[in-house]
Amino acid sequence: VPLTPPTLHPAAQDAQADRADPGRTHAVGSGALKACLATLAIAMTVAACGGGGGGDDNGGTPPPAPPAGPTPPAGPPPVTIAESCAAPATGGTAPNTGENPTQIGATIDAYTNCNSVFAGQKITFHVSDNSGQTGVLRNANMRVWRVGETDQQVLDRTISISKQFIPKNAWENCCNWPVSYTLDVPQSWSTGYYKARFTSPDGGVSWLSFVVKNRTPGSVSKLVFQPPFDTSQMYNPWGGKSAYTYNSSNGIKAEVVSMRRPSETRYGNGNDLMLGVVEFIRWAESRNIALEYLASDDLHASSGVLSPYKAFVTVGHDEYWSQSMRDELDRFIDAGGNAAIMSGNTMWWRTHKVTDQYGQALGLLKGKRTGGTDEDNETRTIGASYFKGGYVNHQTQPTLINEDYTIYQPSHWAFEGTGATQGAKFGGDDQIHRYESDGLDVRFVNGKPVPTGTDGAPAGTQILAYTALPAGWDSPSTNAGFTGQGPNLTGTEGPNAVISTFTRPNGGTVFNFGSTDYFRPLVGCTGTGAPQKMACRIAENVLTRLGGN
């Protein structure tokens, strides 16, 4: 059911509540999971599927192999990503058996046991015919597409489904449904982002997505893309709650959400939960920028999983990261690998993976941020932070979403071929700052924004483009609800958004685009003969240089 999002970002509301009630905890929601945390110290292995993943439907022909170039220093030997999705859990009992809470309005719901899979592996789909009867099978249609410049349908199948029990607190306890269909992923399916659509006999539709990984990592592309599955589940209110109050029943958010449950697919403001993923893939393939794919679970569970690549890419809204995910990215960059962060609100919350009562590592537990001069501030990894950036509600504040980036380093290689000049502006017409943006603590020196470094910005960080976020944007740096949850700042400027970059001593470069909505200009640059806007050329320069394509 579409919901109206709050004027303040949901995280700001929650932070204000924490400040008003210091005793308010972020404990696990169920007794079973509390016990799990107590005994397992909340650091659970999450490789139930050998990785999770995201992405979207179809793809075109991969471009020629990238030219040979210098290979980044090797990190630890790459580990083998799990060879198969784990079989669906069959243990445990759904809590409160016999209760069937009111449905959320869908006549069909579906989820998969894995977010990422290799060609040749099995992946299972679990579907409920909500308008049918328990134990009575009816036919439904299942179609799968690979997302690309042109979506490619790869499967069209009739499957049998029946109504399934939905447990109480389904946002956390979902769902242990039986397998409705097992797919042996054909060897011919290339690495990519796949969307599955399930259509009920009554015409209802449920969507889900997963990625297919490359069995020989790095052989198709040296760019690896991680769609933000963890973040999408944190905002997903299926079953009655998300990790936020604004779209949770009774205004009380969940402390743990299941990774193996159906999805409502969209935020309350209408945006896709996998914000920008499809648009980015279509643009990249239209520009012959080849990608390989992993999921957040892969990054969490497999140390060395990034080693075969030259650059890691994330897009849209990649807010939730486990410590293991961040450790793997840091290890990769320290070893000379690169990162393109085309995301906003990135790495803002830390998650913990927990095991559910069925024996699967399905849950995501939201962890609190630490305050003060936190040495673990995300700025140290990605060169910008939501703390100094902000959030705007485009529905209630439509006049605040047309801000341009102003260029301050036009001679940087990222602007090659753009005709960029000092002070030139771009992006506002495409609403490049429409939701959440990330910034830095800065001072202006000789007319240019310069990082202070007090927010954790690495030495040598350059601000290539900058915008001061106008009054009306909600920023943690000026919101009393976040007092004590961020670094101690010494800059002179208010909330802002930046395009920033830095290079670590051994050569690993991070390029941060500073916005959840940088993908929006790419839409207008997609397809043969499409005009190439400045924002698009910058993105192409970054991906081809960092990824060696």
C-alpha positions in Angstrom: 0.0 0.0 0.0 1.6 3.3 -1.0 2.6 5.4 2.0 3.4 9.0 2.4 7.0 9.3 3.6 7.9 11.6 6.4 9.3 15.1 6.0 12.3 14.1 8.1 14.3 11.1 6.9 13.1 8.0 8.8 16.6 7.6 10.3 16.3 11.2 11.7 13.0 10.4 13.3 14.5 7.3 14.9 17.6 9.2 16.1 15.4 11.8 17.7 13.5 9.1 19.5 16.7 7.6 20.7 17.9 10.9 22.1 14.5 11.5 23.8 14.7 8.0 25.4 18.3 7.0 25.9 17.1 3.6 27.3 15.4 2.8 24.0 17.2 -0.2 22.6 17.9 -1.6 19.2 17.7 -5.2 20.5 16.6 -8.2 18.4 12.9 -8.5 18.1 12.2 -12.1 19.0 13.3 -14.3 21.9 14.8 -16.8 19.5 17.0 -14.3 17.9 18.0 -12.7 21.2 19.2 -16.1 22.3 21.0 -16.5 19.0 22.8 -13.2 19.5 23.7 -14.0 23.0 25.3 -17.3 22.1 26.7 -16.4 18.7 27.9 -12.9 19.4 25.9 -11.7 16.3 28.7 -12.4 13.9 27.0 -15.2 11.9 28.2 -16.7 8.7 25.7 -15.7 6.1 26.6 -17.9 3.2 23.3 -19.7 3.1 23.4 -19.2 -0.7 27.0 -18.7 -1.1 26.2 -15.0 -1.6 23.4 -12.7 -2.2 22.9 -10.5 -5.1 21.0 -8.0 -7.0 20.6 -6.7 -10.4 17.9 -6.5 -13.0 16.7 -8.2 -16.2 18.3 -8.3 -19.5 21.6 -7.7 -21.1 23.3 -7.3 -24.5 26.5 -8.7 -25.9 29.5 -8.1 -23.7 32.1 -5.7 -25.3 35.5 -6.9 -26.3 37.9 -7.8 -23.5 39.5 -4.8 -21.9 43.1 -4.1 -23.0 45.8 -5.5 -20.9 47.1 -3.1 -18.2 48.9 -3.1 -14.9 47.4 -5.6 -12.5 46.7 -4.3 -8.9 48.8 -5.9 -6.2 47.2 -9.1 -5.2 45.5 -9.5 -1.9 44.9 -12.8 -0.2 44.3 -15.6 -2.7 40.7 -15.5 -3.9 38.5 -17.9 -2.1 36.0 -20.0 -4.0 32.5 -18.6 -3.7 30.1 -21.2 -2.5 29.4 -23.7 -5.3 25.7 -24.0 -4.6 22.8 -22.3 -3.0 22.0 -24.0 0.3 18.9 -26.2 0.2 15.9 -24.4 1.8 15.7 -24.8 5.5 13.2 -27.3 6.7 13.8 -27.2 10.4 11.9 -25.3 13.1 8.3 -24.4 13.3 6.6 -21.2 12.2 5.6 -19.2 15.3 2.0 -18.8 16.3 0.8 -21.5 13.9 -2.8 -21.0 13.1 -2.6 -17.2 12.9 -2.8 -15.7 9.4 -2.4 -11.9 9.7 -4.2 -9.7 7.2 -2.5 -9.7 3.8 -0.9 -6.6 2.5 -3.1 -6.6 -0.5 -1.2 -8.8 -3.0 -2.9 -11.9 -4.4 0.5 -13.6 -4.9 3.9 -13.4 -3.1 7.2 -14.9 -3.9 10.8 -15.1 -2.6 13.9 -17.1 -3.5 16.4 -19.0 -1.3 19.3 -17.1 -2.8 20.2 -13.7 -4.1 23.1 -14.9 -6.1 23.8 -18.1 -8.0 26.2 -19.6 -10.6 25.0 -20.9 -13.9 24.6 -24.6 -13.5 23.4 -24.3 -9.9 19.9 -24.8 -8.5 17.9 -21.9 -7.1 14.5 -22.4 -5.5 11.4 -20.2 -5.6 8.8 -20.1 -2.8 5.3 -18.8 -3.8 2.0 -18.2 -2.1 -1.3 -18.1 -3.9 -2.9 -15.6 -1.4 -6.3 -15.6 -3.1 -6.4 -19.4 -3.3 -6.9 -22.1 -0.7 -4.4 -24.0 1.4 -3.5 -27.4 -0.2 -5.3 -26.5 -3.4 -2.9 -26.2 -6.4 -3.5 -23.6 -9.1 -1.4 -22.7 -12.1 0.6 -19.5 -12.2 3.0 -18.1 -14.7 6.7 -17.5 -14.0 8.9 -15.5 -16.3 12.5 -14.4 -15.9 14.4 -11.7 -17.7 18.0 -10.6 -17.8 18.3 -6.8 -17.5 20.4 -5.0 -20.1 20.1 -2.4 -22.7 17.3 -4.6 -24.0 15.7 -6.9 -21.5 16.1 -10.5 -22.6 13.4 -13.1 -21.6 15.1 -16.3 -20.6 12.3 -18.3 -19.0 8.5 -18.7 -19.4 7.1 -21.5 -17.3 3.8 -22.6 -15.8 4.2 -23.6 -12.1 1.8 -25.0 -9.5 1.2 -22.9 -6.4 -1.1 -22.9 -3.3 -1.9 -20.6 -0.4 0.8 -20.6 2.2 0.7 -19.8 5.9 2.1 -16.4 6.8 3.4 -16.4 10.4 2.9 -13.7 12.9 5.8 -11.1 12.8 6.4 -12.3 9.2 8.8 -9.4 8.6 11.2 -11.3 10.9 9.9 -14.9 10.9 9.2 -15.4 7.2 8.5 -17.9 6.1 9.7 -21.5 5.6 7.4 -22.0 2.7 7.8 -25.2 0.6 9.5 -25.0 -2.8 7.2 -24.1 -5.6 9.7 -24.4 -8.3 13.4 -25.4 -8.6 15.4 -23.9 -11.4 18.6 -25.5 -12.7 20.2 -22.3 -14.0 21.3 -23.0 -17.6 25.0 -22.8 -18.3 24.1 -20.4 -21.1 22.9 -17.7 -18.7 25.6 -15.0 -18.5 26.6 -13.1 -15.4 23.9 -10.4 -14.8 21.0 -9.1 -12.9 17.8 -11.2 -13.3 14.2 -10.3 -12.6 11.5 -13.0 -12.0 7.8 -12.2 -12.3 5.1 -14.4 -10.9 1.5 -13.9 -12.1 -1.4 -15.5 -10.2 -4.5 -17.0 -11.7 -6.3 -13.8 -10.6 -3.8 -11.5 -12.4 -1.8 -10.5 -9.3 2.0 -10.0 -9.7 5.0 -10.5 -7.5 8.6 -9.6 -8.5 12.0 -10.7 -7.2 15.5 -10.4 -8.4 18.8 -12.2 -8.1 22.2 -12.2 -9.8 24.1 -14.8 -11.7 27.8 -14.8 -11.0 30.7 -15.6 -13.3 32.4 -18.9 -12.6 35.7 -17.5 -13.8 35.7 -14.1 -12.0 37.2 -11.3 -13.9 37.1 -13.1 -17.3 34.1 -11.1 -18.7 34.9 -7.7 -17.0 37.2 -6.3 -14.4 34.3 -4.2 -13.0 32.1 -6.0 -10.5 28.8 -4.5 -9.5 27.0 -5.2 -6.2 23.3 -4.2 -6.2 22.2 -3.2 -2.7 20.0 -6.1 -1.6 20.6 -5.6 2.1 19.3 -2.0 2.0 16.2 -3.0 0.0 15.2 -5.5 2.6 15.7 -3.0 5.4 13.1 -0.7 3.8 10.9 -3.5 2.6 7.7 -3.5 4.9 6.4 -6.9 3.7 4.8 -8.7 6.6 3.9 -5.5 8.4 7.2 -3.9 9.2 10.6 -2.6 7.9 13.5 -1.2 9.8 11.7 2.2 9.8 8.8 3.6 11.7 7.2 5.4 8.8 6.0 2.2 6.9 5.8 -0.2 9.9 2.6 -1.3 11.6 1.6 0.9 14.6 4.6 3.1 13.9 6.9 0.6 15.6 9.8 -0.6 13.4 11.4 -4.0 13.3 14.8 -4.6 14.8 15.4 -7.7 12.7 14.2 -8.2 9.1 14.3 -11.4 7.1 16.3 -11.5 4.0 14.2 -14.4 2.6 10.8 -12.9 2.3 8.7 -11.3 -0.5 9.2 -7.6 -1.3 6.8 -4.8 -1.7 9.4 -3.5 -4.2 8.9 0.2 -3.6 9.5 2.9 -1.0 6.6 4.9 0.2 7.5 7.7 -2.2 7.2 5.4 -5.2 10.9 4.8 -5.8 12.1 1.3 -6.6 13.7 -0.4 -3.5 16.6 -1.2 -5.9 17.0 2.5 -6.7 18.8 3.1 -10.0 20.0 -0.5 -10.5 18.1 -1.2 -13.7 18.8 2.3 -15.1 22.5 2.0 -14.5 22.8 -1.5 -16.1 20.9 -0.4 -19.2 23.1 2.6 -19.6 26.4 0.7 -19.0 25.5 -2.0 -21.5 24.5 0.6 -24.1 28.0 2.1 -23.7 29.7 -1.3 -24.0 30.8 -1.2 -20.4 30.8 -4.8 -19.3 30.0 -5.8 -15.7 30.2 -8.9 -13.6 27.9 -9.3 -10.6 28.1 -10.2 -6.9 25.7 -9.8 -4.0 26.1 -8.3 -0.5 26.1 -11.8 1.0 29.1 -12.7 -1.3 31.0 -9.7 -0.1 30.1 -10.5 3.5 31.0 -14.2 3.4 34.0 -14.5 1.1 37.3 -12.8 1.9 39.2 -12.2 -1.3 36.0 -12.2 -3.4 37.0 -8.9 -5.0 40.6 -9.9 -5.8 40.0 -10.9 -9.4 38.7 -7.4 -10.3 40.1 -4.0 -10.8 37.1 -2.0 -9.6 34.1 -2.5 -7.3 30.9 -0.6 -8.2 27.7 0.2 -6.3 24.8 2.4 -7.4 21.8 4.1 -5.9 21.1 3.5 -2.2 23.7 1.2 -0.6 23.1 2.2 3.0 23.5 -1.0 4.9 26.8 -2.9 5.2 28.1 -5.5 7.6 31.6 -5.1 9.0 32.8 -8.0 7.0 31.6 -6.4 3.8 33.4 -3.2 4.6 36.5 -5.1 5.7 36.6 -6.8 2.2 36.3 -3.5 0.4 39.0 -1.9 2.5 41.3 -4.9 1.9 40.7 -4.7 -1.8 41.5 -0.9 -1.9 44.5 -1.4 0.3 45.8 -4.0 -2.2 45.4 -1.5 -5.1 41.9 -2.2 -6.2 39.5 0.7 -7.1 36.0 1.6 -6.1 33.3 3.7 -7.9 30.6 4.7 -5.4 27.7 5.9 -7.5 25.5 5.8 -4.4 24.3 8.1 -1.7 23.8 7.5 2.1 26.4 4.8 1.5 27.6 2.6 4.3 25.7 4.7 6.9 24.4 1.8 9.0 26.2 -1.3 10.1 24.3 -4.6 10.0 24.8 -7.9 11.7 23.8 -11.2 10.1 21.7 -13.5 12.4 20.2 -16.9 12.1 16.5 -17.5 12.3 14.5 -20.2 14.0 14.5 -22.3 10.8 18.3 -22.5 10.9 19.1 -20.1 8.0 21.2 -17.0 8.2 18.4 -14.8 7.0 18.2 -11.9 9.3 19.7 -8.4 9.2 20.1 -6.6 12.5 20.4 -2.9 12.4 23.3 -1.6 14.5 23.7 1.8 16.1 26.3 4.2 14.8 29.1 5.2 17.2 29.9 8.8 17.8 32.7 11.3 18.4 35.9 10.9 16.4 34.9 7.4 15.4 37.9 5.8 13.6 35.5 3.6 11.8 33.7 6.5 10.1 32.7 5.4 6.6 34.4 8.5 5.1 37.7 6.8 5.7 36.6 4.1 3.2 34.5 5.9 0.6 35.6 9.6 0.8 32.2 11.1 1.8 29.4 10.6 4.3 25.7 11.2 4.7 26.5 12.8 8.1 27.5 16.0 6.3 25.1 15.4 3.4 21.3 15.2 3.8 17.9 14.0 2.8 15.0 15.8 0.9 11.4 14.6 0.4 10.8 15.3 -3.3 7.1 15.0 -2.9 6.6 17.6 -0.2 9.7 19.8 -1.1 9.8 19.8 -4.9 11.6 23.1 -5.2 14.7 21.7 -3.4 15.6 18.9 -5.8 17.1 21.0 -8.7 20.5 21.7 -7.2 23.5 21.6 -9.6 27.0 20.3 -9.0 29.6 23.1 -9.4 32.9 22.0 -10.9 36.1 23.0 -9.0 38.7 20.8 -10.6 38.0 20.9 -14.3 41.5 19.6 -15.3 40.9 16.3 -13.5 40.8 13.2 -15.7 37.2 12.5 -14.8 36.2 15.6 -16.9 38.1 14.6 -20.0 36.0 15.2 -23.1 33.3 17.1 -21.2 34.5 20.6 -21.9 34.3 21.3 -18.2 35.4 24.7 -17.0 35.9 26.2 -13.5 32.5 27.0 -12.0 30.5 25.1 -14.7 27.3 23.5 -13.4 25.6 20.3 -14.2 23.0 17.8 -13.0 20.2 20.0 -11.7 18.0 19.6 -14.7 18.1 15.8 -14.1 17.4 16.1 -10.4 20.8 14.6 -9.6 20.1 15.5 -5.9 16.6 14.2 -5.4 16.7 12.0 -2.3 19.9 11.6 -0.3 23.4 13.0 -0.9 26.8 12.6 0.8 29.2 15.4 1.7 32.4 16.3 3.5 33.5 18.7 6.3 35.0 21.6 4.3 36.5 25.1 4.3 36.8 27.3 1.2 40.4 28.1 0.5 41.2 30.4 -2.5 37.6 30.0 -3.7 37.6 26.2 -3.6 36.2 23.7 -1.2 38.9 21.8 0.7 38.3 18.9 3.1 39.3 19.5 6.8 39.9 15.8 7.4 38.2 16.0 10.8 35.4 13.8 9.5 37.8 11.0 8.4 38.4 12.1 4.9 41.7 10.4 3.8 44.8 12.5 3.2 44.8 13.8 -0.4 41.1 13.8 -0.8 40.1 16.1 -3.7 36.6 17.7 -4.1 36.0 17.8 -7.9 32.5 19.2 -7.7 30.4 20.6 -4.8 26.9 21.9 -4.0 25.7 23.5 -0.8 22.4 21.8 0.1 19.7 24.4 0.6 17.7 25.0 3.8 15.0 22.4 4.0 17.3 19.5 3.5 17.5 17.4 6.6 21.2 16.7 7.5 22.5 14.7 10.4 25.2 17.3 10.9 22.5 19.9 11.8 19.8 17.6 13.3 19.8 17.4 17.1 18.7 13.8 16.9 22.2 12.8 15.7 24.1 14.6 18.4 27.0 12.5 19.5 26.6 10.1 16.6 29.1 11.7 14.2 32.6 13.1 14.0 33.6 16.4 15.6 33.7 18.8 12.7 35.9 21.9 12.3 34.7 23.1 8.8 33.0 26.4 8.0 30.4 25.2 5.6 26.9 23.6 6.1 25.4 20.5 4.6 26.7 19.7 1.2 27.1 17.1 -1.5 30.4 16.4 -3.2 32.0 14.4 -6.0 35.3 13.4 -4.3 38.2 11.1 -5.0 41.4 9.9 -3.2 44.1 7.4 -3.9 45.7 5.3 -1.2 49.5 5.0 -1.1 49.6 1.7 -3.0 47.4 3.0 -5.9 43.9 2.0 -4.9 41.5 4.9 -6.0 38.1 5.6 -4.7 35.7 7.8 -6.7 32.5 8.9 -4.9 29.6 10.5 -6.9 27.9 11.7 -3.7 24.2 11.0 -4.5 21.6 8.3 -4.6 20.3 9.8 -7.8 23.4 10.1 -10.0 21.8 7.5 -12.2 19.1 9.8 -13.4 21.2 11.7 -16.0 22.3 8.3 -17.3 18.7 7.5 -18.4 18.9 10.2 -21.0 22.2 8.9 -22.3 21.1 5.3 -22.8 20.8 3.9 -26.3 22.3 4.3 -29.8 22.5 8.0 -30.7 21.5 9.3 -27.3 23.2 12.6 -26.4 26.1 12.2 -23.9 25.5 14.7 -21.1 28.4 15.8 -18.9 27.3 13.6 -16.0 27.3 10.6 -18.3 30.7 11.3 -19.7 32.1 11.6 -16.2 30.6 8.3 -15.2 32.0 6.6 -18.3 35.4 8.1 -17.7 35.5 6.8 -14.2 34.3 3.3 -14.9 36.6 2.8 -17.9 39.6 4.1 -16.2 39.1 2.4 -12.8 37.9 -0.9 -14.4 40.4 -1.0 -17.3 37.6 -1.3 -19.9 
